[in-house]
Amino acid sequence: MAQEFDVTFKLLFRHSRGVLTRMLFGEVAEWPNVEQPVVRNQRPDLLARSSNGILRHVEIQTSNDAKIPLRMLDYYVGFHRVLGEHVEQTLLYVGREPLRMDAAFISPSTRHEFKILNLREMDGSALLASDDWADNEWALLTKANPEEVIRVVLAKIQSLSGEDQKQATSTFVILGGILGIEENLKRRLETGMPIDLMENKVIGPMIRKERQEGIAGIIQVLLEKRFGPLPQWAQSRIAAASEAELNTWARHYDEASSLESLLA
């Protein structure tokens, strides 16, 4: 489930130029693909270079982890080793439990600080009022009234078409999983929209897909953004993949040199 969230978070941020993306990254000019040194073999969640040249790293947590300060230090040192420049760091917390993580690694000889943005403590009004559907969906994880968020997002999904409608439907259900309401959202999608949406050949079947197929759909979207329209053999490979294969591709899609090397 953690891998499913990870892929969804990356998709939402890379799609969006909305309120939350600008809050964390500024105006994004580039999403650098930077590998951490193999001695640690860690992969950061998101790294962006803003239009003013500043590099910003955002790590996303759905649960408390006492080792996060040390991980953030590891990431920082890795970035500095590879890029040779300062990277601003933010931990974005989206979990259900109260935040219990420190915003600094401190030892007798070292102090490394980073920011923490607790999405659960945001009122969510700016996200809900945004024209960006990813912002609207992020509002589900804030203090905003869940019923109001669901109403806004369902209306927004109705106004979308094609790939945006497909992505918004899938990611909203997966975000609901953080709060344990994914089944409720699926029912609302089925009953809270006009019947013609459920008869849609793209959206209707997606709502009824199992979790594994949902991950496959998101991976296909990410690969299309990286490599362009997928050939039939690649689509068939993804559709027939096991959960283990899907998780492997989710971890390595942005470092693969070609579709063939990734899906082999």
C-alpha positions as CSV (number, residue, x, y, z in Angstrom):
1,M,0.0,0.0,0.0
2,A,2.9,2.4,0.8
3,Q,4.2,1.9,-2.8
4,E,0.7,2.7,-4.2
5,F,0.6,6.0,-2.2
6,D,4.2,6.9,-3.3
7,V,3.3,6.5,-7.0
8,T,0.1,8.5,-6.5
9,F,1.8,11.4,-4.7
10,K,4.5,11.7,-7.4
11,L,1.8,11.7,-10.1
12,L,-0.2,14.4,-8.4
13,F,2.7,16.8,-8.0
14,R,4.1,16.2,-11.4
15,H,0.7,16.9,-12.9
16,S,-0.1,19.9,-10.9
17,R,1.0,23.6,-11.0
18,G,-1.5,24.4,-8.2
19,V,-1.4,25.8,-4.7
20,L,0.3,23.0,-2.9
21,T,2.9,22.4,-5.6
22,R,3.8,26.1,-5.6
23,M,3.8,26.2,-1.8
24,L,6.4,23.4,-1.6
25,F,8.4,23.9,-4.8
26,G,7.7,27.4,-6.1
27,E,7.2,27.7,-9.9
28,V,8.7,24.4,-11.1
29,A,11.0,24.6,-14.1
30,E,12.4,21.0,-14.0
31,W,12.1,17.7,-12.2
32,P,15.7,16.5,-12.1
33,N,16.2,12.8,-12.1
34,V,19.0,12.4,-9.4
35,E,20.1,9.1,-8.1
36,Q,21.5,9.0,-4.5
37,P,24.9,7.4,-4.1
38,V,24.8,3.6,-4.3
39,V,26.3,3.2,-0.9
40,R,22.9,4.2,0.5
41,N,20.8,3.4,-2.5
42,Q,18.0,5.7,-1.4
43,R,15.5,7.3,-3.7
44,P,14.1,10.6,-2.7
45,D,10.4,11.2,-3.3
46,L,10.4,14.5,-5.2
47,L,13.2,16.9,-6.3
48,A,12.4,20.0,-8.3
49,R,14.3,23.1,-9.6
50,S,12.2,26.2,-9.4
51,S,12.2,29.0,-12.0
52,N,14.6,31.0,-9.8
53,G,17.1,28.2,-9.8
54,I,16.5,26.9,-6.2
55,L,16.5,23.1,-5.7
56,R,13.7,21.8,-3.4
57,H,13.4,18.3,-2.1
58,V,10.1,17.1,-0.6
59,E,9.8,13.8,1.2
60,I,6.2,12.5,1.9
61,Q,5.3,10.5,5.0
62,T,2.0,8.8,5.7
63,S,3.2,7.6,9.2
64,N,5.5,8.7,11.9
65,D,9.1,7.5,11.6
66,A,11.7,8.4,14.3
67,K,14.5,7.9,11.8
68,I,13.3,10.6,9.4
69,P,15.7,13.3,10.6
70,L,18.7,11.0,9.8
71,R,17.2,10.1,6.4
72,M,16.8,13.8,5.6
73,L,20.4,14.3,6.4
74,D,21.4,11.3,4.3
75,Y,19.4,12.8,1.4
76,Y,20.9,16.2,1.8
77,V,24.5,14.9,1.8
78,G,23.7,12.7,-1.2
79,F,22.3,15.7,-3.1
80,H,25.3,17.8,-2.3
81,R,27.7,15.1,-3.3
82,V,26.0,14.7,-6.7
83,L,24.9,18.3,-7.5
84,G,27.3,20.3,-5.4
85,E,24.7,22.8,-4.3
86,H,22.3,23.5,-1.4
87,V,18.9,21.8,-1.5
88,E,16.0,23.1,0.5
89,Q,14.1,20.3,2.2
90,T,10.5,19.8,3.4
91,L,8.9,16.8,5.0
92,L,5.2,16.7,3.9
93,Y,3.2,14.7,6.5
94,V,-0.2,13.3,5.3
95,G,-0.8,10.6,7.9
96,R,-3.9,10.0,10.1
97,E,-2.0,9.9,13.4
98,P,-0.8,13.1,15.2
99,L,2.6,14.3,14.0
100,R,5.5,13.0,16.2
101,M,8.6,13.7,14.1
102,D,11.4,16.2,14.8
103,A,12.4,18.7,12.1
104,A,16.2,18.4,12.8
105,F,18.9,15.8,13.1
106,I,21.0,16.7,16.1
107,S,24.2,15.1,17.5
108,P,27.1,16.5,19.5
109,S,28.9,17.6,16.2
110,T,26.1,18.0,13.7
111,R,22.8,19.8,13.3
112,H,20.7,19.5,10.2
113,E,17.3,21.2,9.9
114,F,14.5,20.9,7.5
115,K,10.9,22.1,7.3
116,I,7.8,20.1,8.2
117,L,4.4,20.8,6.5
118,N,1.7,18.9,8.3
119,L,-1.1,18.7,5.7
120,R,-3.5,17.5,8.4
121,E,-3.2,20.9,10.2
122,M,-4.0,23.0,7.1
123,D,-7.6,24.3,6.8
124,G,-7.7,23.3,3.1
125,S,-9.8,26.2,1.9
126,A,-7.2,27.5,-0.6
127,L,-6.8,24.0,-2.0
128,L,-10.5,23.5,-2.3
129,A,-11.0,26.8,-4.0
130,S,-8.2,26.1,-6.6
131,D,-9.0,25.4,-10.2
132,D,-6.5,22.6,-10.1
133,W,-8.1,19.2,-9.5
134,A,-4.9,17.9,-7.8
135,D,-5.3,20.7,-5.2
136,N,-8.9,19.8,-4.7
137,E,-8.0,16.2,-4.0
138,W,-5.2,17.1,-1.6
139,A,-7.8,19.0,0.5
140,L,-9.2,15.6,1.5
141,L,-6.1,15.2,3.8
142,T,-6.5,18.6,5.5
143,K,-8.9,20.0,8.1
144,A,-11.5,20.7,5.4
145,N,-14.9,19.1,5.7
146,P,-14.6,15.7,3.9
147,E,-18.1,15.9,2.6
148,E,-17.4,19.3,1.1
149,V,-14.2,18.0,-0.5
150,I,-16.0,15.0,-1.9
151,R,-18.7,17.2,-3.4
152,V,-16.2,19.5,-5.0
153,V,-14.0,16.7,-6.4
154,L,-16.9,14.7,-7.8
155,A,-18.1,17.9,-9.6
156,K,-14.6,18.5,-10.9
157,I,-14.2,14.9,-12.1
158,Q,-17.5,15.4,-14.0
159,S,-16.0,18.4,-15.7
160,L,-12.9,16.6,-16.8
161,S,-12.4,14.4,-19.8
162,G,-9.9,11.8,-21.2
163,E,-6.7,11.2,-19.3
164,D,-7.3,13.9,-16.7
165,Q,-10.7,12.3,-15.8
166,K,-9.1,8.9,-15.6
167,Q,-6.2,10.1,-13.4
168,A,-8.4,12.2,-11.1
169,T,-10.8,9.3,-10.4
170,S,-8.0,6.8,-9.6
171,T,-5.9,9.1,-7.4
172,F,-8.9,10.3,-5.4
173,V,-9.8,6.8,-4.4
174,I,-6.2,6.0,-3.5
175,L,-5.9,9.2,-1.4
176,G,-9.0,8.0,0.4
177,G,-7.1,5.0,1.5
178,I,-5.0,7.1,3.8
179,L,-8.1,7.9,5.7
180,G,-9.6,4.4,5.4
181,I,-12.5,5.7,3.3
182,E,-11.6,4.3,-0.2
183,E,-14.6,2.0,-0.3
184,N,-16.9,4.8,0.6
185,L,-15.4,6.9,-2.2
186,K,-15.8,4.1,-4.7
187,R,-19.5,3.9,-3.7
188,R,-19.9,7.7,-4.0
189,L,-18.3,7.6,-7.4
190,E,-20.8,5.0,-8.4
191,T,-23.9,6.6,-7.0
192,G,-23.0,10.3,-6.8
193,M,-22.5,10.9,-10.5
194,P,-24.8,10.8,-13.5
195,I,-25.3,7.3,-15.0
196,D,-23.6,8.3,-18.2
197,L,-20.2,8.6,-16.4
198,M,-20.5,5.0,-15.1
199,E,-21.3,3.9,-18.6
200,N,-18.1,5.6,-19.8
201,K,-15.7,3.0,-21.2
202,V,-12.8,4.5,-19.3
203,I,-14.2,5.7,-16.0
204,G,-16.9,3.0,-15.3
205,P,-14.6,0.0,-15.4
206,M,-11.8,1.9,-13.5
207,I,-14.1,2.5,-10.5
208,R,-14.6,-1.3,-10.2
209,K,-10.9,-2.2,-10.6
210,E,-9.1,-4.0,-7.9
211,R,-6.2,-2.2,-6.2
212,Q,-3.6,-4.0,-8.4
213,E,-5.2,-2.8,-11.6
214,G,-5.4,0.7,-10.1
215,I,-1.6,0.7,-9.6
216,A,-1.2,-0.6,-13.2
217,G,-3.2,2.3,-14.5
218,I,-1.1,4.9,-12.7
219,I,2.1,3.3,-13.9
220,Q,0.9,3.4,-17.5
221,V,0.2,7.1,-17.1
222,L,3.6,7.7,-15.6
223,L,5.3,5.8,-18.4
224,E,3.3,7.7,-21.1
225,K,4.5,10.9,-19.6
226,R,8.1,9.6,-19.7
227,F,8.2,7.8,-23.0
228,G,5.1,9.0,-24.9
229,P,2.2,6.8,-26.1
230,L,2.8,3.2,-25.2
231,P,2.9,0.5,-27.8
232,Q,0.4,-2.4,-27.6
233,W,3.0,-4.8,-26.3
234,A,3.8,-2.5,-23.4
235,Q,0.2,-2.0,-22.5
236,S,-0.4,-5.8,-22.6
237,R,2.7,-6.4,-20.4
238,I,1.5,-3.9,-17.8
239,A,-2.1,-5.4,-17.8
240,A,-0.7,-8.9,-17.2
241,A,1.9,-8.0,-14.6
242,S,2.0,-9.3,-11.1
243,E,1.9,-7.0,-8.1
244,A,5.6,-7.5,-7.4
245,E,6.4,-6.5,-11.0
246,L,4.2,-3.4,-10.7
247,N,5.9,-2.4,-7.5
248,T,9.3,-2.8,-9.1
249,W,8.4,-0.7,-12.1
250,A,6.9,2.0,-9.8
251,R,10.2,2.3,-8.0
252,H,12.4,2.5,-11.2
253,Y,10.2,4.0,-13.9
254,D,12.0,7.4,-13.7
255,E,15.5,5.9,-14.0
256,A,15.0,3.5,-16.9
257,S,16.6,4.4,-20.2
258,S,13.8,2.7,-22.3
259,L,10.5,0.9,-22.0
260,E,12.2,-2.3,-23.1
261,S,14.8,-2.2,-20.3
262,L,12.1,-1.5,-17.7
263,L,9.5,-4.0,-18.8
264,A,11.8,-6.8,-19.8
